[in-house]
Amino acid sequence: MFDLTMRAIQASLDGLAARQRLTAENIANSEVPGYLATRVDFESSLRSAVESGNISDFSMATSTSGAPAGINGNNVNVDEEALMNIDTGLRFQMMTEAMNAKFHILKASMRRDS
């Protein structure tokens, strides 16, 4: 039932959800001395997995931000995190709409076959 496109959309939603959680964690720890912001990268892995046709090769990697730290050793930039939060939310919405469109196509094709 789930083709490559649907599995790729689901993997993207999973990656975006992970990014949303890490962004919220970064914002929550923006005043904690020594806290280093974390990032999640999944796009390059997802791209490779889609090109190979094997979504099971998809993985997410988290890393520490290389942004310079302030006096207290914390490198969270709240403005940057807020923009990341907005961008991630819009991407999540786009992927949700893509999944809904795919389901509408499947639903329409099932009606035609009946």
Backbone as a chain_set.jsonl record, in Angstrom:
{"seq": "MFDLTMRAIQASLDGLAARQRLTAENIANSEVPGYLATRVDFESSLRSAVESGNISDFSMATSTSGAPAGINGNNVNVDEEALMNIDTGLRFQMMTEAMNAKFHILKASMRRDS", "coords": {"N": [[0.824, -1.194, 0.0], [1.936, 1.27, 0.795], [3.857, 3.253, -1.142], [7.028, 4.272, -2.601], [6.961, 7.089, -2.633], [5.108, 7.762, -0.581], [6.397, 6.635, 1.627], [8.703, 8.178, 1.622], [7.656, 10.707, 2.149], [6.656, 10.23, 4.716], [9.074, 9.695, 6.064], [10.248, 12.198, 5.821], [8.45, 13.722, 7.345], [8.959, 12.542, 9.838], [11.649, 13.332, 10.213], [11.349, 16.12, 10.248], [9.736, 16.404, 12.502], [11.533, 15.571, 14.462], [13.404, 17.617, 14.203], [11.828, 19.759, 15.037], [11.437, 19.092, 17.741], [14.098, 19.242, 18.707], [14.665, 21.935, 18.221], [12.853, 23.179, 19.95], [13.916, 22.232, 22.333], [16.424, 23.47, 22.248], [15.654, 26.194, 22.437], [14.431, 26.15, 24.946], [16.653, 25.75, 26.523], [18.163, 28.019, 26.258], [19.289, 29.792, 28.06], [20.901, 28.31, 29.669], [23.968, 27.813, 31.118], [26.783, 26.796, 29.249], [25.357, 25.12, 27.565], [25.036, 23.642, 24.388], [23.687, 24.201, 21.243], [21.735, 21.887, 19.36], [21.476, 20.172, 16.243], [19.581, 18.639, 13.62], [20.051, 16.538, 10.885], [18.615, 15.325, 8.05], [17.908, 15.505, 5.443], [19.883, 15.065, 3.397], [20.412, 12.339, 3.697], [17.846, 11.318, 3.221], [17.453, 12.118, 0.588], [19.42, 10.562, -0.727], [18.442, 8.012, -0.095], [15.973, 8.022, -1.425], [16.858, 8.312, -4.06], [18.175, 5.88, -4.384], [16.055, 4.249, -4.139], [15.434, 2.913, -1.863], [14.072, 3.356, 0.994], [14.575, 2.41, 3.506], [17.21, 2.888, 3.967], [17.341, 5.385, 4.982], [18.318, 7.799, 7.381], [18.633, 9.728, 10.397], [20.731, 12.285, 11.527], [22.152, 13.725, 14.364], [23.782, 16.637, 15.511], [26.122, 18.821, 17.145], [25.764, 22.298, 17.189], [27.947, 24.452, 15.449], [28.126, 27.078, 16.022], [29.456, 30.089, 17.446], [30.082, 30.297, 20.96], [28.661, 32.156, 23.678], [29.597, 34.3, 26.458], [28.838, 32.745, 28.646], [29.209, 30.226, 27.678], [27.168, 29.146, 26.214], [25.634, 28.533, 23.099], [23.218, 29.078, 21.847], [21.156, 30.748, 19.633], [18.466, 32.562, 19.922], [16.843, 33.957, 18.089], [17.59, 32.789, 15.658], [16.778, 30.185, 16.177], [14.022, 30.574, 16.418], [13.367, 31.294, 13.798], [14.078, 28.891, 12.556], [12.181, 27.251, 13.696], [9.8, 28.262, 12.568], [10.302, 27.795, 9.824], [10.539, 24.993, 9.849], [7.966, 24.287, 10.691], [6.434, 25.187, 8.498], [7.462, 23.537, 6.476], [6.672, 21.054, 7.495], [3.911, 21.318, 7.331], [3.661, 21.475, 4.533], [4.528, 18.884, 3.8], [2.58, 17.369, 5.041], [0.355, 18.161, 3.563], [1.158, 17.123, 1.105], [1.066, 14.373, 1.651], [-1.679, 14.123, 2.167], [-2.647, 14.777, -0.394], [-1.67, 12.616, -1.833], [-3.149, 10.542, -0.649], [-5.711, 11.326, -1.478], [-5.483, 10.923, -4.223], [-5.134, 8.146, -4.28], [-7.593, 7.373, -3.176], [-9.377, 8.345, -5.099], [-8.594, 6.771, -7.279], [-9.321, 4.251, -6.417], [-12.083, 4.442, -6.389], [-12.632, 4.593, -9.089], [-11.9, 2.073, -9.969], [-13.802, 0.451, -8.881]], "CA": [[0.0, 0.0, 0.0], [2.784, 2.451, 0.859], [4.882, 3.271, -2.181], [8.228, 5.052, -2.296], [6.59, 8.481, -2.346], [4.487, 7.854, 0.744], [7.428, 6.35, 2.632], [9.595, 9.344, 1.648], [6.932, 11.776, 2.854], [6.639, 9.858, 6.138], [10.431, 9.897, 6.584], [10.417, 13.637, 5.933], [7.673, 14.139, 8.517], [9.706, 12.101, 11.02], [12.808, 14.202, 10.344], [10.887, 17.449, 10.634], [9.283, 16.316, 13.897], [12.748, 15.538, 15.277], [13.959, 18.978, 14.176], [10.952, 20.586, 15.877], [11.739, 18.778, 19.145], [15.411, 19.782, 19.044], [14.558, 23.398, 18.241], [12.188, 23.518, 21.218], [14.895, 21.96, 23.388], [17.42, 24.542, 22.182], [15.05, 27.419, 22.972], [14.229, 25.953, 26.388], [17.951, 25.784, 27.193], [18.907, 29.17, 25.747], [19.964, 30.503, 29.152], [21.662, 27.351, 30.474], [25.408, 27.952, 30.855], [27.472, 25.651, 28.663], [24.513, 24.335, 26.65], [25.317, 23.826, 22.973], [22.526, 23.891, 20.405], [21.846, 20.684, 18.536], [20.847, 20.215, 14.927], [19.305, 17.338, 13.021], [20.153, 16.525, 9.431], [18.025, 14.133, 7.46], [17.625, 15.738, 4.028], [20.852, 14.412, 2.505], [20.178, 10.903, 3.787], [16.567, 11.043, 2.558], [17.697, 12.268, -0.853], [20.143, 9.36, -1.168], [17.54, 6.863, 0.028], [14.987, 8.107, -2.51], [17.563, 8.04, -5.319], [18.463, 4.446, -4.453], [14.782, 3.537, -4.117], [15.368, 2.123, -0.635], [13.865, 4.289, 2.104], [15.122, 1.849, 4.747], [18.553, 3.444, 4.138], [17.175, 6.723, 5.545], [18.698, 7.969, 8.783], [18.75, 11.1, 10.889], [21.956, 12.502, 12.296], [22.156, 14.932, 15.181], [25.119, 17.171, 15.75], [26.177, 20.043, 17.923], [25.953, 23.485, 16.371], [29.283, 25.033, 15.482], [28.03, 28.528, 16.26], [30.282, 30.503, 18.584], [29.413, 30.392, 22.259], [28.752, 33.433, 24.382], [30.409, 34.337, 27.678], [28.47, 31.641, 29.535], [29.455, 28.952, 27.002], [25.958, 28.74, 25.513], [25.656, 29.061, 21.731], [21.865, 29.14, 21.286], [20.698, 32.042, 19.136], [17.004, 32.425, 19.99], [16.264, 34.433, 16.828], [17.828, 31.74, 14.66], [15.927, 29.041, 16.538], [12.644, 30.944, 16.1], [13.236, 31.16, 12.343], [14.12, 27.453, 12.269], [10.883, 26.737, 14.117], [8.825, 28.666, 11.545], [10.634, 27.066, 8.608], [10.2, 23.587, 10.055], [6.502, 24.192, 10.707], [5.938, 25.316, 7.12], [7.836, 22.313, 5.755], [5.819, 19.994, 8.003], [2.595, 21.549, 6.732], [3.766, 21.109, 3.123], [4.601, 17.428, 3.699], [1.254, 16.862, 5.41], [-0.49, 18.376, 2.391], [1.585, 16.162, 0.08], [0.527, 13.073, 2.044], [-3.122, 14.193, 1.927], [-2.861, 14.718, -1.844], [-1.426, 11.224, -2.239], [-4.314, 9.763, -0.226], [-6.825, 11.69, -2.352], [-5.243, 10.236, -5.5], [-5.439, 6.726, -4.06], [-9.034, 7.244, -2.974], [-10.01, 8.536, -6.41], [-8.298, 5.623, -8.155], [-10.107, 3.111, -5.93], [-13.465, 4.639, -6.815], [-12.707, 4.316, -10.527], [-11.758, 0.639, -10.197], [-14.952, -0.265, -8.32]], "C": [[0.873, 1.266, 0.0], [3.893, 2.35, -0.18], [6.05, 4.144, -1.743], [7.894, 6.488, -1.916], [6.018, 8.626, -0.946], [5.508, 7.588, 1.845], [8.4, 7.522, 2.744], [8.934, 10.507, 2.38], [6.914, 11.48, 4.35], [8.015, 10.064, 6.77], [10.71, 11.387, 6.764], [9.661, 14.181, 7.14], [8.384, 13.739, 9.809], [10.912, 13.001, 11.272], [12.424, 15.598, 10.8], [10.387, 17.465, 12.083], [10.487, 16.294, 14.845], [13.385, 16.926, 15.332], [13.139, 19.906, 15.076], [11.254, 20.352, 17.357], [13.083, 19.374, 19.567], [15.405, 21.307, 19.103], [13.905, 23.855, 19.544], [13.144, 23.301, 22.388], [15.97, 23.052, 23.42], [16.882, 25.832, 22.797], [14.884, 27.31, 24.494], [15.542, 26.072, 27.16], [18.793, 26.992, 26.8], [19.654, 29.957, 26.824], [20.812, 29.579, 30.025], [23.146, 27.478, 30.14], [26.004, 26.652, 30.306], [26.642, 24.816, 27.702], [24.871, 24.675, 25.209], [24.123, 23.36, 22.159], [22.79, 22.64, 19.586], [21.061, 20.875, 17.25], [20.566, 18.785, 14.484], [19.391, 17.485, 11.511], [19.565, 15.213, 8.935], [17.864, 14.271, 5.951], [18.594, 15.007, 3.097], [20.676, 12.898, 2.52], [18.891, 10.507, 3.068], [16.721, 11.126, 1.044], [18.39, 11.022, -1.412], [19.246, 8.125, -1.139], [16.509, 6.853, -1.091], [15.658, 7.784, -3.845], [17.873, 6.561, -5.485], [17.185, 3.619, -4.486], [14.587, 2.704, -2.866], [15.284, 3.052, 0.576], [14.403, 3.721, 3.411], [16.555, 2.316, 4.989], [18.52, 4.828, 4.779], [17.603, 6.747, 7.006], [18.746, 9.455, 9.125], [20.023, 11.194, 11.705], [21.816, 13.79, 13.095], [23.598, 15.349, 15.418], [25.003, 18.429, 16.597], [26.458, 21.203, 16.981], [27.368, 24.015, 16.538], [29.279, 26.528, 15.705], [28.877, 28.901, 17.469], [29.454, 30.653, 19.859], [29.616, 31.778, 22.857], [29.619, 33.302, 25.622], [30.112, 33.148, 28.588], [28.648, 30.269, 28.881], [28.265, 28.415, 26.232], [25.98, 29.343, 24.106], [24.284, 29.119, 21.068], [21.543, 30.572, 20.891], [19.177, 31.937, 19.019], [16.343, 32.889, 18.697], [16.416, 33.385, 15.735], [16.939, 30.531, 14.917], [14.462, 29.328, 16.199], [12.4, 30.828, 14.593], [13.234, 29.692, 11.924], [12.779, 26.812, 12.604], [9.805, 27.05, 13.079], [9.049, 27.872, 10.266], [10.235, 25.596, 8.719], [8.692, 23.383, 10.06], [5.904, 24.278, 9.314], [6.267, 24.075, 6.293], [6.965, 21.134, 6.189], [4.426, 20.105, 7.391], [2.607, 21.13, 5.261], [3.789, 19.581, 2.949], [3.274, 16.775, 4.073], [0.289, 17.015, 4.236], [-0.119, 17.421, 1.258], [1.041, 14.77, 0.387], [-0.978, 13.044, 1.805], [-3.437, 14.108, 0.436], [-2.677, 13.295, -2.354], [-2.613, 10.342, -1.849], [-5.54, 10.071, -1.09], [-6.69, 10.998, -3.714], [-5.579, 8.759, -5.369], [-6.938, 6.493, -3.912], [-9.775, 7.373, -4.304], [-9.773, 7.339, -7.32], [-9.07, 4.39, -7.715], [-11.563, 3.229, -6.347], [-13.631, 4.292, -8.286], [-12.648, 2.825, -10.801], [-12.987, -0.142, -9.736], [-16.062, -0.388, -9.305]], "O": [[0.577, 2.222, -0.716], [4.755, 1.474, -0.105], [6.049, 4.688, -0.639], [8.478, 7.039, -0.983], [6.411, 9.528, -0.205], [5.485, 8.247, 2.884], [8.872, 7.83, 3.838], [9.589, 11.211, 3.149], [7.131, 12.379, 5.162], [8.109, 10.557, 7.894], [11.336, 11.791, 7.744], [10.187, 15.015, 7.877], [8.409, 14.511, 10.767], [11.171, 13.39, 12.411], [13.098, 16.191, 11.642], [10.6, 18.441, 12.802], [10.46, 16.923, 15.903], [13.851, 17.357, 16.387], [13.698, 20.738, 15.791], [11.319, 21.302, 18.138], [13.199, 19.943, 20.652], [16.075, 21.898, 19.951], [14.362, 24.813, 20.166], [13.175, 24.099, 23.325], [16.374, 23.502, 24.493], [17.568, 26.486, 23.583], [15.162, 28.257, 25.229], [15.537, 26.455, 28.33], [20.009, 26.986, 26.99], [20.569, 30.716, 26.505], [21.382, 30.026, 31.021], [23.538, 27.271, 28.992], [25.759, 25.565, 30.829], [27.169, 23.891, 27.082], [24.994, 25.846, 24.85], [23.612, 22.259, 22.361], [23.919, 22.372, 19.175], [20.103, 21.647, 17.194], [21.229, 17.844, 14.92], [18.868, 18.439, 10.935], [19.976, 14.131, 9.355], [17.702, 13.271, 5.252], [18.169, 14.397, 2.117], [20.777, 12.247, 1.481], [18.846, 9.484, 2.384], [16.181, 10.297, 0.311], [17.988, 10.495, -2.449], [19.287, 7.295, -2.048], [16.203, 5.798, -1.646], [15.091, 7.063, -4.666], [17.84, 6.04, -6.599], [17.216, 2.434, -4.817], [13.677, 1.877, -2.806], [16.307, 3.479, 1.113], [14.664, 4.482, 4.343], [17.072, 2.161, 6.095], [19.573, 5.386, 5.088], [17.293, 5.835, 7.772], [18.881, 10.312, 8.252], [20.351, 10.293, 12.477], [21.408, 14.821, 12.56], [24.502, 14.518, 15.513], [23.929, 19.013, 16.74], [27.293, 21.098, 16.083], [27.915, 24.021, 17.641], [30.319, 27.178, 15.59], [29.002, 28.117, 18.41], [28.298, 31.073, 19.833], [30.598, 32.466, 22.579], [30.3, 32.293, 25.805], [31.015, 32.605, 29.224], [28.276, 29.254, 29.47], [28.345, 27.332, 25.653], [26.304, 30.519, 23.936], [24.199, 29.202, 19.843], [21.644, 31.492, 21.703], [18.668, 31.287, 18.106], [15.375, 32.273, 18.25], [15.48, 33.126, 14.978], [16.412, 29.928, 13.983], [13.742, 28.437, 15.748], [11.361, 30.328, 14.162], [12.474, 29.297, 11.04], [12.302, 25.937, 11.882], [8.989, 26.188, 12.752], [8.103, 27.337, 9.688], [9.661, 25.028, 7.789], [8.196, 22.408, 9.494], [4.979, 23.537, 8.981], [5.443, 23.616, 5.501], [6.565, 20.314, 5.363], [3.836, 19.104, 6.984], [1.661, 20.496, 4.793], [3.14, 19.051, 2.048], [2.888, 15.758, 3.497], [-0.498, 16.113, 3.949], [-0.997, 16.959, 0.528], [0.602, 14.064, -0.52], [-1.504, 12.054, 1.296], [-4.393, 13.438, 0.044], [-3.436, 12.827, -3.203], [-3.035, 9.49, -2.63], [-6.321, 9.17, -1.398], [-7.683, 10.542, -4.282], [-6.232, 8.184, -6.241], [-7.483, 5.534, -4.458], [-10.688, 6.599, -4.593], [-10.673, 6.938, -8.057], [-9.438, 3.563, -8.55], [-12.21, 2.22, -6.628], [-14.664, 3.753, -8.685], [-13.268, 2.345, -11.751], [-13.188, -1.28, -10.161], [-17.104, -0.964, -8.993]]}, "num_chains": 1, "name": "protein.A"}
